[in-house]
Amino acid sequence: MQIKPVKFVQMKCLPLIGALAFHFICSAQKNETDIPFRKDDGLKEDNSFIYSLPYRKGESHLLVQAYQSRFSHKNEFALDFRMHKGSKVCAARSGVVVEVKEDSRRGGLKAKFLSEGNHVIIRHDDGTYGNYWHLRHNGVLVQVGDSVVQGQLIALSGNTGYTAFPHLHFEVTTEFTAGRNQIPTRFHTRKGDRYLKPLHWYRAF
């Protein structure tokens, strides 16, 4: 099946580099219909908690990359939701805010931008951490030490850090370090509790 990214977003709204990167990512995943959670992948399903989609009820967003997607999530268990700058980001699970960054205005596909991503990190009651990245400059709406509940508005999405186009990067880790010991998680969707697949729209409810 041929992937036509223009069906998902208005490409004219993206800068040229971002549009090309978006097209490349979608094309690279056109055959990714199943998420490989087999025993020989060394993965153990996390059945302890079902996460909410990290945005407001009633909204739908395209999942550009899912677990182990080929572009930049190879061997990673992270999710990229396509979002326009300023979209509302909500807590996928209750917890306590342990780290925030919102002073960056910079983003791009160079290594120097890796440390520039605005973000919120929330510690859950089982010791795992929810990581929300690429947020807007001054777009964090919570502070370290705040207790947040599932579904609460916590930030505005952006395009800061190592990124080609505006989106929300979400992952759950067992360590207080982004990208370390990521774990796959299931989400509450209209079709049931499940792992998410790339190039699918998901509506929060």
N, C-alpha and C positions, 0 to 999 in steps of 0.2 A: 504493500500500500504506500503510495506516495504521500509524504507529509507536506502540508502546505501551511506554514506558520501564519500566513496572513489571515487564515481562518480564525486564529486564536486572538490575535491582537492587531491593532492598527499600526502597521510598520512605519507609517509616516511620522508617528509620534516618537519614534526612537532615533537617537543619533545613528549615523551610518555604521560605525563600528559596533554599536550595541545591536543593531538590526542584523548585521552579518553574523555576529556571535550567536544571537538567538536562533537564527536559521540553522547554523552549524550544529548547535546543541540538539535542536529538534530532529534534524536529519540523522544525527549520530544515534538517535534512540528510536528510530522508526520501527525497529523490530523487537524492541523491549516490551513484550506484552506480559511477561510473568516476572515476578521478583523471586530470585533464586534462594529461597530459604529451605534448602535441603540439608540433610544431616552432614553430607560431605562438604558443605560450605563452612563447617565449623561454627554455625550459628545456633543459638538457643533462643527460642521464641520467648518474648517477654509477655507473659500472660497476667502479670500482676496489676496492670492498670491500662485503661483505655483512655487515650488522649482526645481532647477536643481539637478541632482544626484551629489554628492560631489566628483567627480573624472573626469579625462580628457575625452573629447569626443572620442568615439571609443572604450573605455575600458568597459569591463563587470566585474561585481563583484557579488558574491553570497550574498544575504541578509540572514544572519544566524538567527538573531532575529529581529522581528518587534514589533509593538505596542502590549503591553500586552502579549508578549510571556512568556511561563511558566518558563523558566530557571532563568533568572535574571531580566526580564522586567515585572514581575507581577505588575499590577496596574501602569505601567509606559508607557509613550509614547516616546520611544526612538528606534533607529535603530542601528544594528550592521552589518557592511559590512565586509566580510572576505577579508583581504588584506595582502599581503606579506610585510614584513618590507621594508620601502623605497618607497612604492607606493606613487604616487603623489595625494595629497588631494587638492581639489579645493573648492572655496566658492560656496555654494549652493544658496546664495543670496547676493546681494550687501550690504555694510554697512561699519561701522568703527570698527576697532580692539580695544577692550577695555581691553583685558587681554590675556597674553601669559605665558606659562611655558614650558621650554625645557631643564631644568637642570637635570632631573631624568634619571637614567639608570635602575631603579628597577621596577619589576612587578611580580604579582603572585596572588594567590587566598587567601591571608591572609589579615585581616583587616588593618594591618600596611601599606599595599600598597595603600589604598584608597586615600591618599594624594599625591601619587607619580606619578599620571598620567599627562604626558605632554599634553598641550591643547592650543587651540585658541578659544577665545570667540569674536563674532562679533555682534555689536548692529545694528539692521535694522532700517529703517526709521519710522517704526510704533511702535518702542519701544520694540520689541521682540529681543531675542538673539539666535544666532546660536552657538551651542557648538560642538566642534570637539575634541575628546579625544583619549588617548592612543598613542600619537604621538612619533616619534623617538627622542632619545637624540640628542639635537642640530638640530632638524628637523623642527623648525618653521622658515618660510621664510618671515614673516611680523613682524611689530613692533606695539606696542600700539600707537594709533593715526593715523595709516595708513588707508586710504580709499581704499577699495577693491571693485571690480566689480564681478558680478556673473560669475563664470567660471574661475576666476583667481587662479593660483597656490598659495597656502598659506602655505603648510606644507608637510611633509613626514610621512607616517603612521609608527606605531611601535607596541610596546607591553609593554608599561609602565602603572603603576597603577594597579587597581584591574582588572586583566585580565588573562584568561587561555591560550590564543593563540593570535597571531597578528591579529588585526582588527581595524576598525574605528568605534567608537561610535559617533553617531550624534543625536542631539536632539534640539528642539526649545522650549525656555521657555519665559515666560512673566516677569520673574524676573532675576536679575543679579546673579543667584545662580544655579549651575547645579543641575538638579533633582527636582527643585521646580517649580510648576505650568507649567509643560510641556504641550504642545498643539500638537495635531495631524496635520500633513500637507500633502498635496498632492504633487506629483512629476510629472515632465514632462517625459514621457516614450514613447517608440515607439508605444505603444498601446493606447496612450492617457494620459490624466491627471488623476492620480489616487493615492490612498493609496497603499503602497507597502505591499506585502505578504512575509512571511518567506519562506525560501528554494526556492526562485526564483532568477534567474540571471537577472540583469538589465544592459542594455547597455546605456551609456551616448551618446547623440548625439545633 
